[in-house]
Amino acid sequence: MDRKSISGFIIILDQEVVSWGSKKQTSVFLFTIKAKFVAASTAVREILWYRLLFHFLDMTLTDLTHFLIDNCGALELIKSGQINNCTKHIKTKFRHICDCEEARDISGVHVATRIKWLTS
């Protein structure tokens, strides 16, 4: 086991799945916040690609695009864009997500995840 996280996303438009993906992250992160931040960055890149495609098809989206994330710490980092001792090692290429949030192209929304433990 290499301890690398799996990033995954689903893009839904008008209640229909238009894209999905999953990929093993290339780095091992010591904090969940970093892994979730990188996963969100991957999803946002895909969202921005679709927004650009719609623009070229003269189907410009007037509203910002919401994306759901289940980690409050990662969401706070995205919204604030603040670098601290725990986050200074996140590569610059993933920081575009903070710029997109600030420009109001996207908006992160927290969604709680629930794990239902199987009991015998």
N, C-alpha and C positions, 0 to 999 in steps of 0.2 A: 504494500500500500504506500503510495507516494504522498499522501496528505494534501494533494491539490484539489481545490474546490471545482465543482461543475457550475458554470454559469448557464442560465437558461432564460428564455423570454418567449412570450407570445404576444403578437400584435393583433388587436381586434379593431375592426372598423365596422360600425353599424351592426354589432353583434355577430359578425362573421370573422373567423380567423383568416388573416391575409398573409401572415408569416409567423414562423416559429424557428427556434434554434437552440442548440445546447452545445457547449464546448468545455473541455477541461481547461482550466486556467493554466498559464505557463509558469506561474510562480506559486510558491507556498507562502501563505500569509499567516502571521502569528496571531492576528486579531480578525475576528469575523467581520468587523466594520470594513476592513480593507478589501476582503473578498467580495462583500456585498457591493461596495463602491465600484469595483472593477466590473462586476456583473451588470450593475445599473448602467455603467458607461457603455458596455457592449449593446445593451438594449436601446439606449438613447441614440447611438450611431445608426442603428437600424430605423428608428423612428424618424430621424432627420433625413435619411435617404428617402423614405416614403413621402415625407413632407415636400422634399425637392421634386420627386417624381410627380406628385399631384400638382405642384406649381407649373411644371412644364406641360402638363396636360390641361392647363387652365382650370384646374380644380383646386384652387388655392384654399387652404384651410384657414378660416378666420379666427378660430379659437386656438389657444395654446393646447398642446397635447399633454394629457395627464399620463404619468406612469406610476405604477404601484410598486412599492418596495416594502419589505417586511422587517427592516432593520432601522430602528429610530436613530441610532448613531450615524449610520451611513447617510440617512436622509438629512440629518442636521448638518453633516459635513457638506453635502451637496448644496443645501440652501445657504449656508454661511460661507463656504469656500475657504474657510480658515485652515491654515497649515499649523500643526502643532507637533510635538515630539512623537506622537503616535502615528501621525499621518504624513510626515515629511518624506517618507520613502515611497509613497505612491507616485508612480511615474507621471510626468507632465502630460503624456498623451491621454491619460484618463481624466485630466482636469477640465477638459472641454465641457464636461457635463455641468460644471459650476457656471461656466459662461452662458450656456444655454438656459439654465435656470434663471440667471440674472437678466438675460435678454427676454425672458418670458416666452420662449419658444416651447418650453416644456415646463411641467410642474410636477414635482414628486409628491406623492400622496402615500401616507403610511397605511398599510393593510396588515392586520394581525393575522398571523398564521397559527393554526391550532393543530397540535399533534394528538391524535386519538390513539392512545395506547391500547393494544389488544389485551384483553384480560381473559383468563380461562375460567 
